[in-house]
Structure formats: C-alpha cells, structure tokens
Amino acid sequence: MRRLRIAPKSLWRGYGHSAFLLLIAVAAFRSAGCDYRILAPANGSSSSAGIQVSISPKTATIAPAGSITLTASVTGFQHDSTVQWSIVGGTPGTLTTNGNTTLYVAPQTIAVSPVLVSVRARSNEDTTRYADAVITITKQPIDTTHKVALVLSPLSITLQAGQTQQFTATVTGNANTGVTWKLVSGLGSLSATGQYSAPSSLSQGSTAIVKATALADTTVSAQATVTLSVPDTMPCFTRDIQPIINSNCTMAGCHTSGGGEVRDLTTYAGIMGYVRSGNASSSRLYSVLSGSGENKMPPSGRTPLTSTQMNLIARWINDGALNNACPPDTSGGCDTTAVTYSGFVSGVISTNCLGCHSGSNPSGSINLSTYSGVQTVAKNGQLVGGLTGTPPNFLMPVTGTPLDACTIAKIRAWVNHGAQNN
Ligand code: HEC
C-alpha cells in the first residue's frame, strides 16, 4: 500500500493555506518512480487510476533459434510510458530492445522440449508494475495456421514391461487448456490424465502412439511415440541353449550318451563338437538345424525348431559359444501371480518339451504342442508331477537338468488357477 508521505508537522506549522497546497504539489511531483500515492485534489479535477503494463503477444510458441517481437504498452502513467525489458529467472535467450519493443531470440538448441521462458516489461515510472509474456520454445513443428497451440512432452520415450510415463500437454492461446488423451495404437494403457502404463510383460519390442488433443480446438493435437523394448540380453548356455538341444536332440536312441556312433549332445563338450565358436553359419549344429533333406535335424516326423530358437542358437555361437550360466534374476523373488498360458507356460514348454512331445509320434503319446494337449496333463496332475519327478511320474525333461524352482512354481500356480487358455 503506497502512502502519502506527510512532512513533519513542524515544517508546515505556521505556514499559510497556500504553503500547504504547495507541499501537496511537491509530493505529487516527487511521486514519479517513488512510493507515493497521489492524493486527488479537493476539487477532483484529475486522478490516477494507477499504472498498467501489458505485452503483446502475451504468449508465443517458437522453435529453437526462432525469435518473436514483443511490444509493451503502459497506461495510467503520469509522465513516463517507457518500460525496462528482462528475461525472468535465468531462463535462456537474448533480448534486443528498442524502447517499448524488444526482440526475443531463443537459444540455438534446447536440452529438453519444451522450455518456457518469461519475458518481463517493467514500468519505469512505477517499478512495482510489470507484465510477463510467456514464450514456449519447442522442437515440435509449429502450426502457424492455428492460434491454439499444444506442446506434448515427452515426444518419444523408451519403456520396458511394467514401467509408466506421465505425459504432459501444455495448451497455449486459449483459456481452455484441457486436453483429451488417447492411445492411438500399440500395447499398454493410457489414463484420462495422460499416464501411460506399459504392459506387465513383453515378449518382443513394439511401439505405441499416445495422442493429446486440445479441447479448445480439436484440430490441434500432438503425438508421442512410446518404444516398448525387451532388454537385449546375450543368450546364455544353461538357460537358453541347452534346454532346446536337450528337448530336440537327446531323446532315447538319438544324441544321448548311449547313442552309439552319434555324438552325445547332453553335455556342453558334446555340443561343442558341432560348433565353430564365433561362426554360426559354418557350425554343423546350426547348419543341420537349418538344413533340408537328409541333413536336416531333427529328422522328418519331428517338429523343426522355431525361428526364435534358431536365432538364439545363432547368436549364442556368434557370441563365442560360451559355457555360461545366466546372470541371476535381480527382479527379486518369483512372481507367481497372473501367470498365463500364452505369456509364460507355452514358451517354457516350447523350449523344453516339444522336441519329444510333438509331431506324429510324440514321446509317451503325449503331444504338448497344443493347448488342449497341455491342458490334459495339467488337469490329470502329470504336468506338475513330471516337472517335479513325483512318482509315479518320471522327471521331465527326461534328459538334462530339471526346470528351475521358480519356473515350476509358476506353472503350478497356472495349473492351480484352472490351467486356463489365457
Ligand atoms: C528328451 C525327450 C523328452 C523331453 C525333452 C521331455 N519329455 Fe516328457 N516324456 C518323454 C518320454 C520318453 C516319456 C514317456 C515316459 C514313459 O512313460 O516311459 C515322457 C512322458 C511325459 C509325461 C507323462 C507322464 C509320465 O511320467 O509318464 C509328461 C506329463 C511329460 N512327459 C511332460 C514333459 C514336459 C512338461 C516336458 C518339458 C518340461 C517334457 N516332458 C520333456 C520324453 C521327453
């Protein structure tokens, strides 16, 4: 609150009425740029409504290295209509000022997009009065045909299974800054407030598109790309390679220790007899698996390996064909909730069991290549019985190492929840 500064009483005591009016006039004169309020003269002939500063345009959206001319106007001033320009709060850019007009130039590059910059015009006559223009610097292409502008952030992000990302949409040029959110394509889900959640599990990489549309003008929208990635871990022998070979090659009469002339593939050393480390295409293991005619393995009547399995073997050989165990699971414990057939069980069976339990003559007459085949042994107890080697069931897989405790626990949970085709 600005106050009239009253001269000490002693100063004007004894002066006449005209001297008192003179003091008022001096106070009025000195008020420029000071902390005084101008008292209206008794006759009310003039009064100050107070200084108002405004800037045009109030908001703008420009690209890095772009510029915008801002013009300030001051109303209600007594004698000085000029302003001082400044950039508020250490935000980037430069000003080239010419009186009440200034040219704001954005920095060449910005680390994150968008950056919001406030440019301030402050009255020289009353420095408590100012106005700010808010300038958005964005890497997004600027649509100059619309006054409403929308800046979406971030524009691209990479997430893994189970991760979330809050998107923000900043609408300028209209009082209604609301937006609607939509998941245009891809996996995952998007909340009404722009929170994207990646699916809880991912078997392969993909992309999702998130879109924000301005309520003020539904022709104004922006899209962001979510890259859903599966961590690219190097295949490891004990988890990824041995079970495939075990399942597809080591059944009785084939590549087992008692197999006679043919090489025993139940051990790393045996497998390496067919591998040229670092070179999958010249490794016999890979060429027979991808071959045709008589050289093809597994022999006709047996199910060929899937392309995913072939790619794993190729990568493992090209990475040096190491006898490596997998890094320990750091995800913390074994999550047996929400185990599904398509997301987990069928993959385990494909890796570990189908070499023997598929095709025209499956081992034990048990075909596990279809859901109904798996469902049958799940319901009659043979699946968990086999995996745990609980009599009367034989331990499965019959050769190699049993499945790890967590995998068995997850399959047991899926069976206990009804062995659904989910
Ligand atoms: C190397 C070949 C081979 C692999 C790999 C294999 N099995 Fe078997 N499985 C057999 C043979 C052979 C039998 C028949 C045993 C018998 O009855 O003499 C059998 C029988 C079974 C049975 C019938 C129950 C029993 O104890 O007789 C189930 C269930 C079964 N396997 C599940 C699996 C599952 C699940 C996997 C994968 C984790 C698997 N098997 C991997 C060869 C294999």
Residues whose N, C-alpha, C, O or C-beta is under 5 A from the ligand:
A	BS01	HEC	N246 S247 T250 M251 N352 C353 C356 S363 G364 I366 V377 Q382 L383 G386 P392 N393 F394 M396 P397 V398 T399
